[in-house]
Amino acid sequence: MAVGKYERELRGILSGDEEVIEGATKTCSESELEGYQAIYDIPFLVVRAGGSLGIDLIALRGEISFPIEVKSSKKTVLYFRDESRLSEQAEWMKEVCLDSNVLPIYAYRLKSQRGDKWRVYTMDVDGMEKKHKVLQRKIPYLQTTVHGNYKLEWDKGMPLNELLSYLKHLIR
């Protein structure tokens, strides 16, 4: 996974970097493009998180903040069982987010996809407050297999353009 490239892309999108957004939306429909352009009104401060603890980026804006773990693949389903480290990271992230009352976000970038290439997910973390709780109800959860392993199904995630559009209305 060449995640570093996609971390930078997502960081640029969430920060409202016009050049990055233009590059990421070349094959998007008009409605998808409108969703991405919503970030111009509500850009986040996005910083890269050091280390490999399971958090790649941290996005901050007013009352809304979330740690983000970025994944990418050519496959439409990414099974965490393929790397036990991924399951450990997910459990750690869930625990840390519970303790700090922030909403965990997984961002999945499907390679060689046309249109909106990004999907977002969250986790079932108890005790979310205010706007985080509203967001948690809107964003699909990471899926689990019959054996209890996490998986990301690209088709079941929320398109990033929809999240950005929704955030514009939530934050205002």
C-alpha positions in Angstrom: 0.0 0.0 0.0 1.5 3.3 -1.1 -0.5 5.1 1.6 1.9 8.1 2.0 0.7 9.4 -1.4 -2.9 9.0 -0.4 -2.4 10.5 3.0 -1.1 13.6 1.3 -4.0 13.7 -1.1 -6.6 13.4 1.7 -4.7 16.0 3.8 -4.8 18.4 0.8 -8.5 17.7 0.3 -9.5 18.2 3.9 -7.3 21.4 4.1 -9.1 22.8 1.0 -6.1 22.8 -1.2 -7.5 23.8 -4.6 -4.8 22.1 -6.7 -5.1 18.8 -4.8 -8.9 18.9 -5.1 -8.8 19.6 -8.8 -6.4 16.6 -9.3 -8.5 14.3 -7.1 -11.8 15.2 -8.8 -10.9 15.0 -12.5 -13.2 12.1 -13.2 -15.9 13.1 -10.7 -19.5 13.9 -11.7 -20.8 17.4 -11.2 -22.6 16.5 -7.9 -19.4 14.8 -6.6 -17.4 17.8 -7.5 -19.9 20.1 -5.6 -19.4 17.9 -2.5 -15.6 18.3 -2.7 -15.9 22.1 -3.2 -17.9 22.4 0.0 -14.6 22.0 1.9 -13.5 25.4 0.6 -16.0 27.0 3.1 -15.0 24.7 6.0 -11.3 23.7 5.6 -9.7 21.7 8.4 -6.4 22.0 10.0 -4.9 18.6 9.1 -1.7 17.3 10.5 0.1 14.0 9.9 0.3 11.8 13.0 3.7 10.3 13.6 4.3 6.6 14.0 2.3 3.6 13.1 -0.1 3.5 15.9 -3.2 3.4 13.7 -3.7 7.1 13.1 -2.3 8.7 10.0 -3.9 12.2 10.1 -5.7 14.3 12.6 -8.3 16.8 11.3 -9.4 19.8 13.4 -12.0 22.4 12.9 -13.9 24.1 15.8 -16.0 21.5 17.6 -15.2 18.8 15.1 -12.0 16.8 15.2 -11.2 13.2 14.3 -8.2 10.9 13.9 -8.0 9.3 10.4 -6.5 6.0 9.4 -5.9 5.9 5.6 -6.0 2.7 3.7 -5.7 2.1 -0.1 -6.0 -0.9 -2.3 -6.9 -2.1 -5.8 -9.4 -4.5 -4.1 -12.9 -3.4 -3.3 -12.7 -5.3 0.1 -9.8 -4.9 2.4 -9.7 -7.6 5.1 -7.9 -6.7 8.3 -7.2 -10.4 9.0 -4.6 -10.3 6.3 -2.4 -8.3 8.6 -3.0 -8.9 12.3 -1.4 -5.5 13.0 -4.4 -3.8 11.3 -6.9 -5.4 13.7 -4.7 -4.4 16.7 -4.5 -0.8 15.4 -8.3 -0.7 14.9 -8.9 -1.9 18.5 -6.3 0.6 19.8 -7.9 3.4 17.8 -11.3 2.5 19.1 -10.1 2.5 22.7 -8.2 5.8 22.4 -11.2 7.5 20.7 -13.5 6.2 23.5 -11.2 7.7 26.1 -10.9 11.0 24.4 -14.4 11.3 23.0 -13.4 11.8 19.4 -14.8 10.0 16.4 -12.5 7.6 14.6 -12.5 7.8 10.8 -11.2 5.3 8.3 -10.6 6.6 4.8 -10.4 4.0 2.0 -8.9 5.0 -1.3 -9.7 2.7 -4.2 -7.0 2.7 -6.8 -7.9 2.9 -10.5 -11.4 4.1 -9.6 -13.2 6.8 -11.6 -15.4 9.4 -9.9 -15.1 9.7 -6.1 -12.3 7.4 -5.2 -12.7 7.8 -1.4 -15.0 6.2 1.1 -15.2 6.9 4.8 -16.2 4.7 7.8 -16.3 5.0 11.5 -16.5 2.6 14.4 -19.1 1.9 17.1 -17.7 4.0 19.9 -20.0 4.6 22.9 -20.5 8.0 24.5 -20.0 10.3 21.6 -21.2 13.8 22.3 -22.8 16.6 20.3 -21.7 16.9 16.6 -19.6 13.7 16.8 -22.7 11.7 17.7 -24.6 13.2 14.8 -21.7 12.3 12.5 -21.4 8.8 13.9 -25.0 8.1 13.1 -24.5 9.3 9.5 -21.2 7.5 8.6 -21.2 3.7 8.1 -19.3 1.5 10.5 -16.4 -0.7 9.7 -17.8 -4.1 8.8 -16.8 -7.3 10.5 -16.6 -10.8 9.1 -18.4 -13.8 10.6 -15.1 -14.5 12.5 -15.1 -11.0 14.0 -12.3 -9.5 11.9 -12.7 -6.0 10.6 -13.0 -5.3 6.9 -13.5 -2.3 4.7 -16.0 -2.8 1.9 -15.6 0.1 -0.5 -19.2 -0.1 -1.8 -20.6 0.2 1.8 -18.6 3.3 2.7 -19.8 6.9 2.6 -18.4 8.7 -0.4 -16.1 11.5 0.7 -17.9 14.1 -1.3 -21.1 13.3 0.7 -19.3 13.7 4.0 -17.8 17.0 3.0 -21.2 18.3 1.9 -22.8 17.1 5.1 -20.0 18.6 7.2 -20.6 22.0 5.6 -24.2 22.0 6.9 -23.2 20.5 10.3 -20.4 23.0 11.0 -22.2 26.1 9.9 
